């Protein structure tokens, strides 16, 4: 004798389908959220996300009376690279700089 009725199985099917939909939606949301806050070329935070994160970190530093360090990087004469070698090569340079930055900074510090 089966302790579960057809109605029990139908309910489980609905619950499983709902859970599957939620997990699928969450996965899509994560992908869209990442693309909304990261630069597509370098995978670094974009300007809007940087501004939001900076305000959060500044507030946290004040609250816990800690120092905050901000690194601003300017690639001197980068326009000349694009003009001389083309934008595709310039993109490679930007990707390499971003890779070096990511490798040089702890995840917790970004």
N, C-alpha and C positions, 0 to 999 in steps of 0.2 A: 504494500500500500504506500502510495506517494503522499508525503505530508504537505506537499505544495499543490495548490489548485491552479487551474488554468488562469484564473484572475491574478494569482501571485506571479506566475510567469509573465503575464502581460504587463504587470506593473514593473517587474524587473527589466523587461525589454525597454519600456519607456524611460526608466531611470538610466539604463545603460546608454540609450540614444542621447539623452539629455547630457549626461556626463561627457560623452564623446564630442558633442557639439560645443560644450563649454571648453574642453581641452583644445579643440581645433581653433575656436575663437581666440583663446588665450595665446596660442602659438602665433596666429596671424597678428594679433595686437602687439606682441613682443617684437615681431619683425617690423611692423609699421612704426612703432615707437622708436626703435633703434634708428631707422632711416630718417625719422623726423628730427632727431637730435644729434646726428652724426653727419659729418661731411662725407659725401659719397666717394670722394677720391682718396682722402687720407684716413678716413675712419676715426678722426679726432672729433671732439665735440664741436658742433657748429657755433656760430656767434650767439644765437639766442640761448642755447643750452649753457654756453660758457657764462653768459651774463647771469642767468638764474643760479647756476652753481656758485658763482663768485659771491653773490648776495648771501646764499646759504652759508658758505664757508666763512665769510666775514662775520656774520652773526654768531656762528659757532665759536670762532676765535675770541670774540668779545665776551661771550657768555662764560667760556672756560678760562678767560684771561691767558690765552695762548698767542704766540706769534703766528702770523700768516705770511707766506711767501708767494709772490706772484711772479711768474716768469713770462716776460714779453719778448718775443723773438721777431726780429726783422731780418729778412734775407736781403742783404745789400745787393743792389744791381740785379735783382731777379728778373726784372723786365728785359734786361740785356740777354739773359739766357733764353727767354721766350722769343725775343726778336732775332737772335742769332741762330738758334738751333730748332726753334719751333715749339709750339705749345705741348706737343706730345712729349718731347724731351723735358720740358719744364714740369710736366705732370710727373714724370719719373723722379725728378729731383725732389718735388714736394712729397711724393710717397716715401722716398728714402729718408728725408728729413723727419717725417712723421714716424717712420719705423725707428729711427735712432732715438727720438724723443720717448716713444713708448718703451723702448728697451732700457732707457736711462732713468725712468721715473717709476716708482712703485705704484701699483694699481690703487692702493689706498690714498695716494697723494694726487690722484687725478680727479 
